[in-house]
């Protein structure tokens, strides 16, 4: 059994849920299942293998708040590593290395990146030299992390700007699909006109679970009216997913089916019925979503794969001409750290592609800051690396994105996911969700306890701490990637029952969030 040990001063001052997010992954980036525990001042990660790997864990940063950070590759040893120091080493290596890679491809590195990264390296060297003084070493290592993560922002913005400029040299306005997801709700028209300037495509959901919440005929009538509205406004139409095995999307009656053949028949029958009803009206089908993530139906991985094949084939039989995609949930595979027999997202997609089912593309669900049932917060360099990693499969990608615009409780959300940014970290006591604005930031009083070096750089009377994920910047990064053919915001309104807490482009009060205006400007500048 392989064991990695990390020293963490005063672990009781951290939210206990943090340690459950930790996992170790190998060279392919696929997590090994592990048992995590804290003993005294030590985080212990136990795995069935004794190979070296990198640790990933949610950690506080000055620029983004809590995000997923990683160490460099570490070998198993008896002596514990110092967690702060190893996270600093891994973060500097990842972000500095990506800057060098992009520079070799022709990117002009911004001066702000170089300056901040120099400070990060300097603080890291000082942390190593202060290894005998634990408090000073931890403080300097955290400062190095903060500088490195802050440096990732000007680096990412330079990449986005220069990549979009290069794309526009051959394409005046990009043909990328830019849209929102609509559920078959009776109140769907309430705010939908407000999103028209921001989109060229509409994703009309046709999940089994949504169609069973009310009478099927009334739900189908809503979909009919959504399709008519989309055609009137010259929008391209993306239909589906037809099947979604995420816990909030599974119809309750499906749990009553005691055998897999009955589930399989019900899913394929639903897919066939929807495709035959709307054939010729939809430009792109999404066969299924959420199949690779842990399900609550008790079906095995082999049965999940069989179900995916059956639904895709049902769509192809009923509509041989329209392109079909399959959507992958949680593409960073963080759930594999807790599930020893889980399905690797990349291997799941690869198996379906090799089966030659006629898939035209892959969707990636990027629901940031929701645990469980989503993905951990990430910086923009991590988002870029993910897209590049999935590009090895050779299919066009579509991204389905959401992130909270507020951190307070949202009782109307059906996905009961925890917001990672509400977890407690020592030395970050000022995080007050009541001050959060729609722009995704809060104002902090002068003198808030932050790393001293960073504090000396800020002469303002208030310090602005950003949301862990800025949805508009994520969309800009995705737009800069030529292999991303479609980008969809997963939730357009919080005014009615919805899936993700506080992720709507329209707030529960009916107020338009600033993200919607940003999307409108983005489309005007870059997209047909």
N, C-alpha and C positions, 0 to 999 in steps of 0.2 A: 504493500500500500504506500502510495506517495503522499507525503505530508509537507505542506508549506506553512511556515510560522512567521507571523508579523507582529512586531512589538507596537502597541498603541498605548501611549500614556493616557490614563484615566478613561478607559473605554465606557464606564458607566455614564459618562456625561453625553454620550452619543445616543441617538434614538436606536433602540435595539433592532429595528427593521433593517438598518443599514447593512448589518453583517450578513443578512440573508440574501442581499443582492450580489455578494462577492462570488466570483467563479474564476476558474483557471482555464485557459484555452491554449491550444497548440498552434502550430504554424499555419493551419488552415483557418484559424479564427473560430473554430467550433468548440463551445464549452464542454468540458467534462463534468459529469454529475459529481457533486461533492457534498460532504457533510461539514458544515461550518459551525464552529463554536468559539466562545471567548472564555479563556481561563486567565484570571488575574488581569495582567496587562498584555495578553497575547491573543491575537486572532489566529485560529488554527483551521487550515483548509485540508481536508482529507479526501483523497481520490483513490480509485482502484488501480491507477497506473502510477508509475514512478518516473515519468518523463518530465523534463523541464517544460515550463509554460509561463505565460504572463497572467498576472492577476488583474482582474477588472472589478471596480467597485464604484458606487456613487460617492462623490466627494465634493465638499464645498469649494467654490472658486469665487474670486472677486467679480469677475466679469459676467458670469452666467448663473451664479448660485450653484446649487448641487447639479453636477453632471457626471457622466460615466467617464472615469479615468482609468488608465492601465499602467502597469509597470512594464519594464523590459522583460525579456525572457529570463526566468530564474530557475536554478536547479534546486532540487530538494536537498535540504541539509538540516541538521539538528539545531544549529544556532539560528535564532530568529532574525529576520530582516527588520529594519525600521520602516514602517509602512509609509510615513510621510516622505522619507528620503527616496524610497523606490518609486513612489508615484511621481515625484519630481523628475527623477531620471527618465522614466518612461514617457512622461508628457513632453519633456524637452526633446527627447529623441524623436517622438512621433511628429511633432509640429515643425521642429527645425528640419527634420529629414524631408518632410513634404515640401517645405519651402525650397530646399535644394533641388528636389526632383522637378518641381514646377519651373524653377529657374533654368534648368537644363532644357526644358521644353520651350523656352523663350519668354517666360514670365518675367516682367520687370518687378523686382521685389521692392515694396514701399519702404521708405526710410523708417517709418514707425515700427514696422516689423523687426527690422534689423536692430534698432535701438532697444526695443523691449526684450528681444531674445538675448541680446548681450547682457542685459540686466538679469534675466532668468539664469543664464549660465553662471554669471558672477555670484548670484545668491546661492546657487547649487554648490559651487566650489567652496564657498564659505561654510555651507551646511556640512559638507564632508569634513572640512578641517575642524569643525566644532563638534565632531562625533562624541567626544568625551563629556560634553555639556548638553544633556538631553534637551532641556528646555530651549536653549539657543538653537540647537540643530533643528528641532521641530519647527520653530518659528521661521528660520531661514529657508527650510525646505518648502514650507507653505508659501512663503514669499516667491520662491522660484516657480512653484506651480501657478500662482496668480499671474506672474509676469508672462509665463509661457502661454497660458490660456488667453490672456489679454492680447498677446501677439498674434494669436490665431485669427483674430477678427480683421485687422488690416490686411493680413495675408489672404484671407478668404475673399474679402471685398475686392482686392486687386485681381484675384483669379476670376471672380465673377465678371468684373468690368471688362477685363481684357479678353476673356473667352466670348462674352456676348458681342464684343466689337468684332472679333474674328468671325463669329457665326454670321453677323450681318454683312460681311464682305461678300458672301455668296447668296444670302437670302435677306432681302430688304426687311420683310416682316416674317417672323418665324411661324412655321405651320404647327407648332406644338398645340396639343389640345389643352385648354385651360378651362376648368369647370368646377362645379360644385355637385354634391350628392343630394338628391331629393328622395325622401321617404314618402310612401303613399299615405300621407296624413291629410285629413279633411281640411286642415287649415293651411295647407301648403302655399296658397296664393297670398297669404297675409303680408309677407315681406319680399317675395321673390322678385318683384320688379326692380328692387334696389340693387340686385346683384347683376343685372343684365350688362352694365358697362364693363364688368370685370371678367366676363366669360365668353367663350365661343362654343362651349359644349355643355351638355347637361348629363349627369349620371343619374338615371332613374333606377332606384333600387327595386328589386323584385324578389326579395328573400321570402322563403316559406314562412318564417316567423312573423314578418310584418303583415303578410296577407291573412294571417290567421287571427290577428288582434281584433279585427272587426269582421263583419260578414265579407266573404270573399268577393261577392259581386260589387259591394260598395268600394272595396279596395281597388278592384280592377277598373271601376269607373274613374277613380282618382288618377290611376296611371294613364287611362285614356285621355283625360283632360290635360295631364302633364305633357303627354306627347303632342297634343294639339297646340298647346302653348309654345313648346319648343319649335315646332314647325313654323308657327306664325312669326317667331323671332329668328328664324334662319339658324338655329343652333344644331350642331351635330349631336347625335343621341347615342349614349353609351348605356346599354341595358344590363342590369345585374348588380351584384351577384345574384344568381338564381338559388344558390345554396350557401349558407354561412353557418359554420359550426361554432362560432364564438358564443359564449354562454348567454349573452343578451339577445342573440338572434335565433336561437333554437326554439321552434314552437313547442309548447308544453306537451301536446299530444304525442310528440315524437318519443318522449321518455316512456310512454306507455307501451310502445312496441317492444316486445320482449326478444325479438330475434333480428339479426342484422339483415337477412333477406327482405324483411318487411320495410325496414328503413331505406334500404337500397331502392326498392320498388317505388316507395313514396317520393324519394328525391328525384329519381329519373322521370317519374310521371309528372311532377311539378315542372321540371325543366322543359319537358316536351310540350306541355300545355302552354307555358308562357311563350316559348319560341314560336310555336305555330300560330298563336294569337297575334304576335307582334312582328312576325317575319315581314321583311320589306320596309318596316318603319324604323328599324334600329340599325345604326351604322357599325356597331361593335358590341359583341356580347362578352360579359364576364360570367363564366360558368360557375365558379365557386370561389369562396374566400374563407380564410380561417381554418382550413383543414389541417395544416401542419402543426398548429398550436395544440396544447393539451385540451382535450374535449371532455365534456361532462356526461357523455352518453355511454361510456364504458366500452367503446369499440376499439379494436386493436389497430396498430399502425398499418398492418396489411389490409385490414378492412377499410381504413381511411383511404389508402391508395386505390383500392378497388372502387370505392365510392367516387373518387375524383375521376377515374377513367370512365365510369358509367355516365356521370353527368356530362362530361365533355363529349362523349360519343352521342348522347341524346341530343345535345345542341347541334352537333355536326349533321346528324341524320335529318333533323327537322329543317335546318337551314345550312346547306353545304357551302354557300357563297360568302356569308358574312364572317369576318374575322372573329376568332374566339381567343380570350385570354383567361388566365387563371391567376388569382391574387394570393400572394404569400403574406402571412401574418408574422409580425415580430421578426423581421429578416436578420437581425443581429443574433437571434437564437438565444437570448438571455435565459429563457425558460429551461433550456437544457441543463443549466446548473443545478436545478432542483428535480429534474425528471430524468432518471437514468435510461429509460426506454423511449425517450421522446424522438421525434422525427427532426432531423437536421433540415432546415428550410432549403438550403442549396441542393442537398442530395435529393430531397423530395421533388423539387422542380426539375432537376436533371433527369430523374427517373421518368417523369412524365414526358419530357422532351424526347428522350431516347425511345419512348414507346410509339413515337411517330403518330400522334393523335391529331395533328393539324393545328397545334397551338401557334398563334400569331404573335404572342407577346406575353409578358409577365407583369402583374401588378405587385407593388410592394406597399404594405400597410405601414405607415410611419406615424403612429399615434404617440407622440412624445409626452413624457412626464406622467404617464399613467401606469401604475403598478398595482396588481398585475392586470393583464389584459391589454398591455400596450408595450411601448419601448421606453427605456430610460432616457432622460435628457442627454443630448449630445451636442458637441460643438460642430461648426460648419465643416471643419476639416474631416471629422468623422463621417459626416453625411456624404461628402465627396468620395471618401475612401469606400464607403458602402456601395455607391453606384458603380464605381470602377470595379469592385469585386464581383458584382452581379453581372457585369458586362461580359465576363468570361463565357457565359452560356450562349451568347450570340443572338439573343432575341431583344427586340425593343422593350423598353420598360415604361410602365405607367406608375406614378407615385400617388398614393392616397394619403393625405396629410391632415393631421389635426394636432392641436396643442392648446392648453388652457390659456385664456386671456385674463383670467382672475383665479385666485387661489382659494377663495372661500368655498364653503359647502354648497353643493348644487343638488338639492333633493329630487329634481326632475330628471336627472340623468339615470338611464337604465343600466349603464355599465358602472358597477359599484367599485371602480378602481380608486386606489389611493393616489393622491397627488404627491409625488416624491418631494417637491419643494416645501411641503409642510412638515417634513421630518426635522428633528432637532439636531443641530450641530453645535459643539462648543465654539466659543469665540465668534459666533454669528448670531447673537441674541436679538439683534434689532429687526430681524425679518418679520415684518408686520403685514399680514395679508390685507388688513383693512385699509392700508394706504395704496393698494395696487390700483393702477389706472388702466384704462383700455389700451393705452399705448404700450403696456407691458413693462412698467417701471414704477419704482416708488422713490419718494424723496426721503432722505435720511438726515437727521440733524447733524450738524458739525460735531466732531468729536466722537462719532461712533467708532467702536473698537475694531480697527482693521489692521492689516499688516503695516508696521510703521513706515516702511519704504514707500509703499503705495500711498499712504496718507500724506507723505511729504510731497508727492507729485501733484496733489489736488489742493488748489488754493481756494476753491469755491466754498461757500458756506453750507452747502449740502452735497452729499455724495449720492450719485444715482446708481442703484443696483438694478440690473436688468432681469427680466424673466429668463428662466433657464433656456427656453427655446423661443426665438423670435420667428414667428411663422412666415413673415414676409421675406426674411433673409434666407430661410430654408427654401422657399419657393424660388428665389433668385438663384440660389446655388443649383437647384434642380434644372432650372431653365438654361443655365450655362452648360449643361451636359447634353451633348448631341444625341446620346443614346436614350434619353428620357423623352418619349414621344407624347406623354400626357401627364398633366398635374391636376389633381382634384382635391379640393378642400372637403373634408368628410362631413361637415356639419354646417348648414347655412343659418340656422336660427336656434336660439335657446328659449324662445317664447312658448314652445309646446314641448311635449315629451321628446327627449332626445337621448342620444347614446352617451356622448362624452361630456364630462363636467366642464362647463364654461368655455366650450370650444366654438360656439356659434359666431358667424360673422355679424349676426344681429343679437344683441343682448336680451336677457329676459325682460328688461324694461321696454324693449322695442327700439332702443338706441342703436344706430349703426356703429359698429366698432371700427377703429382706425385701420385695421387690417383690410377691411373691404375697400376703403378709399385707396389704400396702397396697391391692392390688386388691380383696381381700375387703372391707376397710373401705369402700372407694370404692363398691362395688356396694351394700353395706348402706345407705349414706347416700343414694345418688342414683338407683339403677337398679333396675327391676323384677327 
